[in-house]
Amino acid sequence: MKGIAFYGLDFFKRKSGNELIKENITRILLTNRGERVNKPTFGSNLRTYLFENSNVLQEDVEEDIRRSISTWEPRVSVRSVDVSMRDPNSAYIFIDLRNRETMQNFTYEVVLRL
């Protein structure tokens, strides 16, 4: 499968395979639930957890990520999710995934600045 990507790029770029899946996961994680027209359950509550509420359990954030990816990205299975605060201003997200089509394991890592 091929698609057009735009996160972190100056202009559109064609991606395929795991790179396209990572692009879609970024879209899922950075979209608030209720934000997308005609798909009110698309996305995650990640921004709400990280930016608006400091009294959230790490397990709740990890479960929300796991549930969101499992619901909206059927090409992968989530093996594990780890969210940690590197410092008061940044969150590190590490997701271990398996591509269901190729059975290849790969990782998704991102640091979000608060």
N, C-alpha and C positions, 0 to 999 in steps of 0.2 A: 504494500500500500504506500502511496506517495501523497504528499500534501504540501501546503504552503505554510511556512513558518515566519514569525515576525518578532518573537520575544528576543531582546538583546541584540538585534541586528539593525544595521542602518537601512536595509531595504529587504524586501521579501526574498526568501530563499526556499528552494525545494528541499524537503527532507523526506526520509523514508525509514522504515524499521523502528528501532528503539529510539532514534532521535526524534521521530515524529510522535511517538508515544510520550516521550519526555515533554515535548511541546504541549501536548494535550493535558498532561498532568499539571503543568504550570498554569494552564488556562483554568483547570478545575480548582486548583488551590487558591488562585487569586481572584476568583469570582465569588462574591458573597451570595449565599442562598437568597432567592427573591430578586436578585439583580437582573437576571436574564428574562427577557420577554418571552412568554409562552412556555417557559420551563422554570417555574418558580422554585423547584427543588434542586436545580442544577447548581453545582459549586460546593463550597465548604464554608464552615464558620471560622476558618483559620484567622482571618484578619480580626474578627471580633474577639477571639480568644487572645491573640497576641497583642493587639493594640489598644483594646478598650477595657480589659478586665485582668487585673494582675492576680486575682485569687482563683485561678483555675488549676485543676489538677493536670499534671503532665499526661496522665493516662487518658483523660477526656480529650485532649488535643490530638493525641496519637490515634485514638479510636475514631474521631471525626475524620481524620485524614484517611485512615484505612477504609472506612465506610464510603466516603466520597469517591475514592478511586475505584473501589470495587463496584460501585453503582454506575459510574459514568465512563469507565475505561475497561470494557470487557476483554480487551486483548491481553490483559495482564492479570496475574494473581499477586497479591501483596504478601510477601513473606514476613516482613517486619518493618516497623516504623519507629524511629527514635527522634525525639525532639528535645533539644537542650538549649539552655540559655548560655551563650558563650560569655556574655557580659550583660550589663543592664540594658544595652541598646541593640543587641542582635540575637536572633534565634537561628540555630542550626537545625536543619531538617535532613535526615538521612532515611531513605526508603529503599529497602531491598525488594526487588521485583522479579517476576518470571514471566517472560513472553510466552503466552499460551500457544502461539502458532509455531515458534521455533524451539520452544522449551529451553531457551537461553536465559540465564540469570543476568541481571544488570542492576545498576544502582542509579538512584536519583538523589542528588545532593544540592542543597541550596542554603545560602545564608541570607536571612531577611533582616534588614536594618530597621529598627523600630524608630 
